[in-house]
Amino acid sequence: MLCCFRSLLPLAVVIIALDAVLVVESFTSSSQLSGKRNSASPRIESDDCFHLHERPTSAAAAAPRREEIRYIAGRRALLLHPTSSKQPVDHPPLIILGGMAQSIASWEFHLPQFAKDRSVLIYECLGQGPLPPEDICSKIELNTYYEDVSIERQGSDFWNVVDAAFENDGKVDVVGFSFGGRVAMAAAVSQPNRIRRLHLSGVAAERDEYANVLLTSWKEMLGANDADIMNEKENEETNNSRLRAFAWSIILATYSEQFLASVGAARVHTWVDGVCKFNTQSGLKAILLQTHGGEGQWTPASMAEEMKGSVESYKLVVGSNDKMAPPDQVFRLAQLLGTQDESKGETHYYRVVENCGHAVPFEAMRLWREDVIKYLT
């Protein structure tokens, strides 16, 4: 599952996701994905809203205490501390994992709201973001930096970053978008019973053939089938062109047509610039080649089987027009994760956001954010 992009604003949290803008909010839940649903099926929530461009409220909330972006356990990260003086005991740290071509900057607009009453950590997974400086990773190590960016490795890295950031081995809540959602699931498999609540957007049990066609095209755009170019200058120029073509393509596939038309070409152009500025061609190519093929036990469907009982609660969100994670496959993932009988208290949820594509966190920003906060608290 893949992800995209968003305008560059300032701030962050622990989430895994894509990129986007400060715009639309449209929810009208679909309840037509499955003809037969009983008490054992994930609960379907329904809301009716209209499109509305999101703007900051006049009464600005106190800003959370924000550290500088730094490397934690070898990963570029941002840690925010709650605005309230005392973090409630039932509000564990929140980790945010973004989409494949996203960076910390993609989530800036959401972070202050998430960090009101809890610590928030957002970091860039291996393959995302820029190459680390030499004081973090030597020249020799950089030669093999992207050798293993597998989902299994990402799940293990997750706990290295979290434990280094918070200096304990307690529970956390996690928000994962697209590729970030898959990393979150791998983290749950890697260390069972450490994730309290898991909110996933744009994560499907399996890819359909259309998604596979897109993935194949992106691999070729990033040079997966090309022979190495010996001339260093030519190689750099070619890779920059590849990355820019990929950025345009993934944005067009990630957002709904209605949304892209509403923001216009000039705004989308800035997202393409952001993808190219904060990512590398080699890193994104490594993610595509190593995490979007036959991952065996590390597919969402396989991980869901292993995760049963290891996470207290799940919530899955999908756009009705999602081309990368179709609603029927997201619903199937919700079924694989399982639910409790209603008489015992339902803890797993499923939601469809009408008229949105893959990037629900950015097409329906306020509604998605409020959904996350309500679910986590």
DOZA-445670 format. One record per atom (N, C-alpha, C): residue in one letter; x, y, z. Coordinates in steps of 0.2 Angstrom, whole numbers, plus 5000, padded with zeros to 4 digits. Layout:
N
aXYZ;...
//
This chain:
377
m500449945000;m500050005000;m500450065000;l500250114997;l500750174996;l500450234998;c500850284997;c500650355000;c500850414997;c500650464999;c500850524996;c501050585000;f500750644999;f501150705000;f500750765003;r501050815005;r500750865008;r501150925009;s500850985009;s501251045009;s501651055016;l502151095015;l502651085021;l502551145026;l502251125032;l502151165037;l502651145043;p502551175049;p503051155054;p502851095059;l502851045061;l502851005067;l502650925066;a502650885072;a502550815070;a502350775076;v502250705075;v501950655080;v502250585078;v502150535082;v502350465080;v501750445076;i501750445069;i501250415065;i501650395058;i501250345055;i501550325049;i501050345043;a501250385038;a500750415033;a500950435027;l500550475023;l500650505017;l500750575017;d500650615011;d500750685011;d500050715009;a499950785010;a499350815008;a499350885009;v498750915010;v498550985011;v498050995016;l497951065017;l497451085022;l496751085019;v496451035017;v495851045014;v495251005016;v494950985011;v494250955011;v494050905017;e493450905019;e493250855024;e492550835021;s492550775020;s491950745017;s491850675020;f491350655024;f491250595026;f490550575025;t490350515022;t489750495022;t489850415022;s489750385027;s490050315027;s489650265023;s489950225020;s489650175015;s489550105019;s488950085019;s488750025022;s488649965017;q488849975011;q488649925006;q489149875004;l489749875008;l490249835006;l490149755007;s489749745012;s489649675013;s488849665014;g488649615010;g487849605011;g487649575018;k488149535021;k487949505027;k488449525032;r488149555037;r488649585043;r488249565049;n488549525054;n488249515060;n488649545066;s488549525072;s488849555077;s489649535077;a489849485074;a490549475073;a490949515068;s490549555064;s490849595059;s491149665062;p491649695059;p491849755062;p491249805061;r491249855066;r490649905066;r490749955061;i490249975057;i490350025052;i490050095055;e490450145055;e490250205057;e489950255052;s489550295053;s489250335047;s489250415049;d489450455045;d489450525046;d489250565040;d488950615041;d488750655035;d489050725036;c489550745031;c489850815032;c489850845025;f490050905024;f490150935017;f490850955017;h491050965011;h491750985009;h491851055012;l492451065016;l492551125019;l493351135019;h493651195017;h494351205018;h494451215025;e494951185028;e495151185035;e495551245036;r495451285041;r495851345042;r495951345050;p496551375052;p496651375059;p496051415063;t495851395069;t495351425072;t495651495075;s495251545077;s495451605079;s495751605086;a495451555090;a495751545097;a496251495096;a496951515095;a497451465094;a497651435101;a497651365101;a497851325107;a498551335108;a498751325115;a499451335117;a499851275113;a500451305110;a500851255106;a501151205111;p501251145109;p501551095112;p502351105112;r502651085117;r503451095117;r503751045112;r504051075108;r504351035102;r505051035102;e505350975101;e506050965101;e506250985094;e506950995093;e507150995086;e507150925083;i507050925076;i507150865072;i507850835073;r507850775075;r508550745077;r508550665075;y509050635076;y509050565074;y509050525081;i508550485081;i508450435087;i508550365084;a508950335087;a509150265085;a509250255078;g509550305075;g509750315068;g509150335063;r508650355066;r508050375062;r507950445063;r507750485058;r507650555058;r506950565061;a506850605067;a506250595071;a506150665074;l505450675076;l505250735079;l504850715085;l505050745091;l504650725097;l504350785100;l503650785101;l503250835104;l503050815111;h503050865116;h502750855122;h502150885124;p501650865128;p501050885129;p500950955131;t500450995129;t500351065131;t500151065138;s499751015141;s499551015147;s500150995152;s500151015158;s500651005163;s500750935165;k500150895164;k500150825167;k499850785162;q500250735159;q499950685154;q499550635158;p498850625156;p498450575159;p498750505158;v498650465163;v498950395163;v498650355158;d498050365156;d497750325150;d497950355143;h498350405143;h498550435136;h499350415135;p499450355133;p500150335132;p500450375126;p501050375125;p501350415119;p501050385113;l500950435108;l500750425101;l501250425096;i501250365092;i501750365087;i501450365080;i501750405076;i501350425069;i501850395064;l501650355059;l501950325054;l501650345047;g502050385043;g501750405037;g501850365031;g501550385025;g501550345019;g502250345016;m502350305011;m502950295008;m503350355006;a503150395003;a503450455000;a503350515004;q503150505011;q503050565015;q503650575019;s503650635023;s504150655027;s503850685034;i504250695038;i503950725045;i503550795043;a503850825038;a503450895036;a502750875034;s502650815031;s501950805029;s501350805034;w501550795040;w501150795046;w501050855050;e501450905048;e501450965053;e500850995055;f500350995051;f499651025053;f499350985058;h499350925058;h499050875063;h499350875070;l499950885070;l500350875076;l500150915082;p500050975082;p499851015088;p499250985091;q498750965087;q498150945090;q498250875094;f498650835091;f498850765094;f499250775100;a499650825101;a500050835107;a499750875112;k499150885112;k498850925118;k498950895124;d498850825125;d498750795131;d499250725131;r499650725127;r500150665126;r500750685122;s501250645124;s501850645120;s501750615113;v502050645108;v501950625101;v502650615097;l502750555094;l503350545091;l503150535083;i503550565079;i503450545072;i504150535069;y504250485065;y504950475062;y504850445055;e505450455052;e505450425045;e505750355045;c505450315042;c505650245042;c506250235037;l506650185037;l507250175033;l506950175026;g507250215022;g507050225015;g506650285014;q506350315019;q506050375019;q506550435020;g506350495018;g506750545020;g507450555017;p507850605019;p508550615016;p509050565019;l509550555016;l510150515019;l510350545025;p510550505030;p510850535036;p511550565035;p511650615040;p512350645039;p512850595041;e513550615040;e514050565041;e514150555048;d513950595053;d514050585060;d513550535062;i513050525058;i512550465060;i512750405057;c512950415050;c513150355046;c513750365042;s514250325043;s514850335039;s514750325032;k515250355028;k515250345020;k515250265019;i515550225022;i515550155021;i514850125022;e514550145028;e513950115029;e513350145024;l513450205021;l512950225017;l512950185010;n513550155009;n513550105003;n513050055003;t512850035009;t512449975010;t511849995014;y511650065015;y511150085019;y510450065018;y510350045011;y509650025009;y509649955008;e510149915010;e510149845008;e509549805011;d509349825017;d508749795020;d508249845023;v507749855019;v507249905021;v506549865022;s506649795023;s506049755023;s505549775028;i504949755028;i504449765033;i504649735040;e504949675039;e505149645046;e505649685049;r506149715045;r506649755048;r506349825051;q505849855047;q505549915049;q505149905056;g504849845057;g504449825063;g504949825069;s505549795068;s506049795073;s506349865074;d506449905069;d506749975070;d506250015074;f505550005073;f505050045077;f505150045084;w505349985087;w505449985094;w506050005097;n506550005092;n507250035094;n507150115094;v506750145090;v506650215090;v506150235096;v505650195097;v505150215103;v505550205109;d505850155110;d506250145117;d506750195118;a507150215113;a507650265114;a507350335115;a506750345112;a506450415113;a506150425120;f505850365122;f505450375129;f505850335135;e506350305133;e506750275138;e506350225143;n505850195140;n505550135144;n505250095139;d504950035141;d504649985137;d503949985138;g503550035139;g502850045141;g502450035134;k501850035135;k501350035129;k501350105125;v501150095119;v501050155115;v500450155111;d500150205109;d499650205103;d499950225097;v499650195091;v500050205085;v499550225080;v499650275075;v499350295070;v499750285064;g499450245059;g499850225053;g499450235047;f499850265042;f499450275036;f499850245030;s499450205026;s499750165020;s500350125022;f500950145019;f501550105021;f501650105028;g501550165032;g501650165039;g501250125043;g500650115040;g500150065043;g500449995043;r500749975038;r501049905037;r501649905042;v502049955043;v502549955048;v502249945055;a501749985056;a501449975063;a501249905064;m500949875059;m500749805060;m501349755061;a501849765058;a502449735059;a502749745066;a502649805068;a502949815075;a502449775080;a501849775079;a501349735083;a501549665083;v501749635078;v501949565077;v502649555081;s503149605080;s503749605083;s503749595090;q503349635093;q503249645101;q502549645103;p502249585103;p501549585105;p501349615112;n500749645112;n500449675118;n500849735120;r501149775116;r501449835118;r501149895114;i500649875109;i500249935106;i499549925109;r499349985112;r498749985115;r498149985110;r498150045106;r497650055101;r498050075095;l497750045089;l498050055083;l497550075078;h497750135075;h497250165070;h497650165063;l497250135058;l497550125052;l497150155047;s497450195042;s497150225036;s497450195030;g497050175025;g497250155019;g497750095019;v497550045023;v497949975023;v497449925021;a497549885016;a497149835014;a497449765015;a497049715015;a497249645016;a497749625011;e497449635005;e497849614999;e497849674993;r498249674989;r498249724983;r497849694977;d497449734974;d497049714968;d497549724962;e497349704956;e497749704950;e497949774948;y497449824949;y497549894947;y498149914952;a498149904958;a498649924962;a499349894960;n499349834958;n499949804956;n500249834950;v499749854945;v500049894939;v500349954941;l500049994946;l500350054948;l501050044951;l501149994955;l501749974958;l502249954953;t502049924948;t502549904943;t502749964939;s502350014938;s502550074934;s502950114939;w502850114945;w503250154950;w503950124950;k504050064950;k504750034951;k505150044944;e504750044939;e505150064932;e505350134932;m504850184935;m505050254935;m505650264939;l505750234944;l506250244949;l506950204947;g506850174941;g507450144938;g507650074940;a507150034942;a507249964945;a507549924940;n507349934933;n507549884928;n508149914924;d508449974926;d508950004922;d509649974924;a510149974919;a510749964921;a511050024925;d511550014929;d511950064932;d512250114927;i512150184928;i512450234924;i513150254927;m513650244923;m514350254926;m514450334927;n514250374923;n514450444924;n514050474930;e514350494935;e514050514942;e513550574940;k513750624936;k513350684935;k512650664932;e512750614926;e512250594923;e511750554927;n512050514932;n511650474936;n511250514941;e511550564943;e511150614948;e510550644944;e510750674938;e510250704935;e509650654933;t509850594931;t509350544929;t508950524935;n509250514941;n508850494947;n508350554949;n508550614948;n508150674950;n507550674945;s507650664939;s507050654934;s506650604936;r506950544938;r506550484939;r506050504946;l506350534951;l506050544957;l505450594956;r505550644951;r505050694950;r504450664946;a504650614941;a504050584938;a503650544942;f504050504947;f503750464952;f503250504956;a503450564959;a503150604963;a502450624960;w502450644954;w501850664950;w501350604950;s501650544948;s501250484947;s500850464954;i501250464959;i501050434965;i500450484968;i500550554967;i500050594970;i499450594966;l499450584959;l498850574955;l498550504957;a498850454959;a498550394961;a498250394968;t498550444972;t498450434980;t497850484981;y497750534978;y497150584979;y496550574975;s495950584977;s495450584972;s495450634967;e495150624961;e495050674956;e494750734958;q494250734962;q493850784965;q494350834969;f494750804973;f495150834978;f495650874974;l496050834969;l496550874965;l496250924961;a495650924959;a495350974955;a495251034959;s495051024966;s494951074970;s495551114972;v496151084973;v496751114975;v497151144969;g497051124963;g497351154957;g498151124956;a498351134950;a498951114948;a499551144952;a499451214953;a500051244957;a500151214964;r499651204967;r499751174974;r500051104973;v499851064969;v500050994968;v500851004966;h501051054962;h501751064960;h502151074967;t501851104972;t502251114978;t502351044982;w501851004981;w501950934984;w502450894981;v502450904974;v503050864970;v503650894973;d503750954973;d504350984976;d504550954982;g504050944987;g504150924994;g504450854994;v504150814989;v504350744989;v505050734987;c505250774982;c505950774979;c506450804984;k506250854988;k506650884993;k506850834999;f506350805001;f506350765007;f506450685006;n506550665000;n506650594999;n507250584994;t507450524994;t507950504989;t507650454984;q507950454978;q507750404973;q507850334975;s508450324978;s508750254980;s508350234986;g508150274990;g507750254996;g507050224994;l506750264990;l506050244988;l506050184984;k506550184980;k506650124975;k506750064980;a507150064985;a507250004989;a506549984993;i506150034995;i505550024998;i505049984993;l505050014987;l504649974982;l504849904981;l505449894980;l505749834978;l505649784984;q505749804990;q505849754995;q505149745000;t504749794999;t504149795003;t503449784999;h503549784992;h502949784988;h502949724983;g503149674985;g503149614981;g502849554985;g503149494985;g502849444989;g503149434995;e502849475000;e503149475007;e503049415012;g502649365009;g502549315013;g502149325019;q502449315025;q502149325032;q502049395033;w502349445029;w502349515031;w501849555027;t501349515023;t500849545020;t500349565026;p499949625025;p499449635030;p498949585032;a498749535027;a498349485029;a498649435033;s499349415032;s499749375036;s499849395043;m500049465043;m500149495050;m499549495054;a498949505051;a498349515055;a498249445058;e498349395055;e498249325059;e498749325065;e499349345064;e499849345070;e499649395075;m499349445073;m499149505078;m498549495083;k498149445081;k497549435085;k497749425093;g497349465096;g497449465104;g498049505106;s498449535102;s499049565104;s499049645104;v498449665101;v498349735102;v497649745105;e497549795109;e496949795113;e496349815108;s496449865103;s495949885099;s496249915093;y495849905087;y496049925081;y495449975078;k495650015074;k495150055069;k495450065062;l495050045057;l495250045050;l494850105047;v495150145043;v494850195039;v495050195032;v494550205027;v494750205020;v494350255016;g494550285011;g494150325007;g493750285002;s493150305000;s492750264996;s493050254989;n493550304987;n493850304980;n494550284980;d494750244986;d495450224986;d495650174981;k496150194977;k496350154972;k496950104974;m497250124979;m497850084982;m497550034987;a497050044991;a496850004996;a496050004996;p495749964991;p495049964990;p494649954996;p494049984997;p493649975003;p493549905005;d493449864999;d493249795001;d493849755004;q494449775002;q495049735005;q495249765012;v495049825013;v495149855020;v494649825024;f494049815022;f493549775026;f493749705027;r494049675022;r494249605024;r494849605029;l495249655029;l495749665034;l495449665041;a494949705041;a494549715048;a494249655050;q494049615045;q493749545047;q494349495050;l494949505046;l495449455048;l495749475055;l495749545057;l495949565064;l495449545069;g494749535067;g494249505071;g493949555076;t493449545079;t493049585083;t492849545089;q492649585095;q492349545100;q491549545100;d491249505103;d490549505103;d490249565106;e489749595103;e489449655106;e489349655113;s489049595115;s488849595122;s489449595127;k490049585124;k490749595128;k491049665127;g490749705123;g491049765121;g491449765115;e491249795110;e491649795104;e492249845104;t492749815101;t493449855102;t493749865095;h493449835089;h493749845083;h493249885078;y493449935074;y493049975071;y493249985063;y492749995059;y492950005052;y492550065049;r492850105045;r492450165043;r492650185036;v492150205032;v492250225025;v492150305025;v492550335021;v492550405020;v492350425013;e491750445012;e491550455005;e491850505002;n491950494995;n492250544990;n493050564992;c493350514995;c494050524997;c494450474993;g495050484991;g495450434989;g495850404994;h496550384993;h496950344997;h497150395003;a497250455002;a497550505007;a496950535011;v496550495015;v496050515019;v496350565024;p496850555028;p497150605033;p497250675030;f497250685023;f497450745021;f496850775016;e496450735014;e495850755010;e495250775015;a495250735021;a494750755026;a495050765032;m495450815032;m495950825038;m495650835045;r495150875045;r494850885052;r494450825054;l494050805050;l493650745052;l494050685053;w494650675050;w495050615051;w495450625058;r495650685059;r496050695065;r495550695071;e494950715071;e494450705076;e494250635077;d494250595072;d494150525072;d494650495076;v495250505075;v495850475078;v495850495086;i495750565087;i495750585094;i495150555098;k494550545095;k494050515099;k494150445100;y494450405095;y494550335096;y495150325101;l495650365101;l496150355106;l496050365113;t495550415114;t495350435120;t494750405123;
//
